[in-house]
Amino acid sequence: GVFLVLGEGAAIVALLFEAFFVDETLVDVFDAVLINEGMEDMVASARVINPEGITPVKKLGKPTMSAVYSPFSLRQIIEFILFLPLNFLPVAGVPLFLIITGYRAGPLHHWRYFKLLGLTKKERKVVIKQRQLRYTWFGTVALLLQLVPVLSMLFLLTTAAGSALWVVKLEKRRRLEEGEPEPQPQPHPEYTDDPV
């Protein structure tokens, strides 16, 4: 019963939060992490990079193509609502609900990555199928964290950062296999306090 109420509350809050302003913020978090980890070339294919920017966030310019972190999925929302009653099943209900909804949610956290690579729908399906178990676990943990009252929106942002760090790992492996030079993380500027 508790997870049912938390799930309904999280769904409503997430829908309102994402619908009004968070998707652009998630794209910025995702892209800033990629830049910080040396994947500036990947981000540059989809947005202007400000070379004068001192930090990865300040390097983020205007998008040059559609900037969507995770697309709105009516199917996912309907499934979420339909599977909520699973939470009433003793012992297995909550984990089953989280895993089933995580199965669908996991790959959506790499939507931006797929767009940066320019993958077609068919190519995306192949990539998702190769990593489906990892995507399911990622989506399950992300959903579980987003059910935490008060902190759910923070975890939405940290999930975007985690998703981007996973992309860095995947890209480093891919580039190594293809003989491309490994990207170098951006050196962090020394902190200075600038009182107003």
Disulfide bonds with the S-S distance in Angstrom:
none
